[in-house]
Structures are given as structure tokens and as C-alpha cells.
Amino acid sequence: MDLAIRDHKIMQFKAELENRKKLLCMKRREIKTNVRDNEFLRNVAEDYEKYNTHIISQKEKQISFLKGLNQYIDNINNDLTLTNNKLEDSKQDQREIIKEITYLKNELDDLVLNDGDINSNSNINE
């Protein structure tokens, strides 16, 4: 229940933020049209334009950085996937080696046991 309330508040905040962005854009257009009539307003408009340009630049840098970070994470995920695949391959190879060792041990045991029987049989005949 608390999660639903929190999500609802987040949606309200997002809507309010969007409304304020629209209001700022509208005021910016209004200032641009009125700037011709008022020197003070012209200075305010220029300051705002510098600020707006700076904010845009900062947002573009953030986007660029986050894209790079996202690519880095993708590369790590790919490396981890390859590593996991190699680990699974290695485990499979290890299982096959262990099977072969077990097979060879069994053959060796059979040979040793049979050789012991042969020696004991040859001792009986002598």
C-alpha cells in the first residue's frame, strides 16, 4: 500500500515538474518578445540565455557520461557472460577428465587384480 502511495506522489511531482518546465518556456518566449521594449529586461534575458545554455551543456555532458557508463556496464556484462560460459565449459571439461580418470583407475584396478590372479595361477601350475 505504501508503495502505491509513493508511486502516486512521484507521478504528481513529475507532473508538477513538467508544468513548471512549460511555464518557464512560456515565460522565456514572453521575455524574448518584451525584450525590445526594456533594457533591464534585455539584461535579464541575456543572463537567462547564458544560464539556459550552461544548463543545456551540463545536461548534454551528463547524457554523454551516462551513455559511456552504460556502454561500460554492457561491456562488463558481456565479459561476465563470456567468463561464465568459459567457466561452464571448464567445469564440463573437468567432469570429463574426472570420468576419464575414473575409467582409467578402474582399468588399472582390473589389470592389477587380473595380474595378481595370473601370478597366483602360474604359481599353482609350477
N, C-alpha and C positions, 0 to 999 in steps of 0.2 A: 504494500500500500504506500509506504513512504517513497518508494522508487517511482511510482506513478506520479505522485505529487511533485517530486523533484523534477521529473521529465517535463511535467506541465509548466513548472516555473521556468525551466530552461527555455522552453518554447516561447513563453511570454517575454523573457529577456531578449531572445533573438528577434522577436517581432518588434520590440521596442527599439532595439539597436538598428534594425532595418528602417524603421520610421524616422529615427534621428538622422540616419545617413541621407535619406531622401530629403529631409528638411534642410540639412546642410547643403546639399546640392542645389536645392531651390534657392536658398539664401545666397549662395555663390553666384548663381545666374542673376539674381536680383542686384547684387552688388556690382557685377560687371555692367549691367545696364545703367546703374546710377552713378558709376564712377566718373563719367564725363562731367557731371554737374558739381562734384565736390572734391576738392584737393585732398582733404583729410581722408575721405572715403577711398580715394585713389591709393594713398599710402597703406591703408588697411588692406585693400585688395591685393596690392603687391606683396605685402607681408604674408597674407594668406596664401597667395600663389606660391611663394617660396616655401612656406610650411607644407603646402599640399605636395609640391614637387619632392620635398625631402621625405615625406611620408610614403609617397609612391616608390621612391628609390629604396627606402628601407624595406617595404613590402616585397619588392622585386628581389632584393638581396635575400630576404627570408625564404622566398619561394625557391630561389636558386639553391640555397643551402639545404633546404628540406628535400629538394629533388636529389641532390648529391647524397644526402643521408639515406634517403630511400633506396638509391642505387647501391650504396654500400651495404645496406641491410639485405637487399636482394642477393648481392654477391656472397655475403656470409651464408645466407640460407642455401644458396646453390652449392657452396663449398661444403656446408654441413651435410647436405643431401648426398653429395659425392662421397664424403667421408663415411657417412652411414652406409652407403652402398658398398664401399670398399670394405668396411668393417664386416658387413654381412657376407661378402664374398670371402673374406679371410676366415670367418667363422666356419663357413661351408667347407673351405679348403682344409681347415684344421680338423673338422669332423671326418672328412675323407681320409686324411692322414692317420687319424686315430683308428679308423676302421681298418686301414691297411696294416697298421702296427699290430692290431689285434689279430688279424688274419695271419700275419707272419709269425706272431708268437704261437698261435695255435698250430701252424705248420711245424714250427720248431719243436714245440712240445710233442707233436705226433712223431717227428723224426727221432727225438731223444728217447721217447718211450719205445718206439719200434726198434731203435738201435739197441736199446737195453734188452729187448726181447730176443733180438737176433743174437746178441752176445751170449745171453743165457742159453739159448737153443744150441749155439755152437759149442758151448761148454759141455752141454749134456751129451752131444754126439762124440766128443773127443774122449 
